[in-house]
Amino acid sequence: MSRILLLEDDISLVDGLKYALGKNGFEVSVAGTVGEAIACLENIDAYDLMILDVALPDGTGFEVCERVRRRGSSVPILFLTAADEEVQVIRGLDSGGDDYVSKPFRIGELCSRIRALLRRRGIPEQRNTDILECGDLRIDFPGSRVWLGGRSLELTGGEYRLLSLLVRNANRIVSRSQILEELWDKDGEFVDDNTVSVYIRRLREKIEDEPSSPKRLVTVRGFGYQWKEEGE
């Protein structure tokens, strides 16, 4: 049984989530404040996944996420946002989060996201080589590090996975559905397409000289995205 730490201060939501997640085979521990969640981090290895609300009485879930990542933990983190607001999505991903669900949500959607994150953590990524070079981009898979033109790139986990997928398929079109299937939900259900757009934009801001006029990570309208090996 996978153990989840839930950071949420809405008692009615907590009761419902504990019951529903329990029925779906998850053991849930609850923290009602940022302070309580931080105290739980002393035993962080006991959790297989964390679900963090954004707005709490004494802070935000972003603060907890950042503390988790500073401790070197790779435990999957899923944010609960009050609305499908892009600024919250970006902040959550930038702080080290892996995914998000907007309130109100269906329990099936939440469980689908949880299982997808747990699968990604439990199944090692298949790699044909330890180092992949594509033009002036170099990916070190064992170290999960990326260099572009000799410069190390600071990427979130999601950005790294997306970039790896695109570069492995350099000069070929990767559809949005392929990206969603590879990076989020293997069953193809309950996945928010907006997440892909957020990751694409954030990646372009880190790899493109002019993100608004991309030369490496280009959009092929009506089909998907393509990594141009020579950046042309």
HELIX and SHEET records of a PDB file:
HELIX    1   1 ILE A   11  LYS A   23  1                                  13    
HELIX    2   2 VAL A   34  CYS A   40  1                                   7    
HELIX    3   3 LEU A   41  ALA A   46  5                                   6    
HELIX    4   4 GLY A   61  ARG A   70  1                                  10    
HELIX    5   5 GLU A   86  ASP A   94  1                                   9    
HELIX    6   6 ILE A  107  GLY A  122  1                                  16    
HELIX    7   7 GLY A  157  ARG A  168  1                                  12    
HELIX    8   8 ARG A  176  LEU A  183  1                                   8    
HELIX    9   9 ASN A  194  ILE A  207  1                                  14    
SHEET    1   A 5 PHE A  26  ALA A  31  0                                        
SHEET    2   A 5 SER A   2  LEU A   7  1                                        
SHEET    3   A 5 LEU A  49  ASP A  53  1                                        
SHEET    4   A 5 ILE A  77  THR A  81  1                                        
SHEET    5   A 5 ASP A  99  SER A 102  1                                        
SHEET    1   B 2 ALA A  55  LEU A  56  0                                        
SHEET    2   B 2 GLY A  59  THR A  60 -1                                        
SHEET    1   C 4 ILE A 131  CYS A 134  0                                        
SHEET    2   C 4 LEU A 137  ASP A 140 -1                                        
SHEET    3   C 4 ARG A 145  LEU A 148 -1                                        
SHEET    4   C 4 ARG A 151  SER A 152 -1                                        
SHEET    1   D 3 ILE A 173  VAL A 174  0                                        
SHEET    2   D 3 GLY A 224  TRP A 227 -1                                        
SHEET    3   D 3 LEU A 217  VAL A 220 -1                                        
END                                                                             
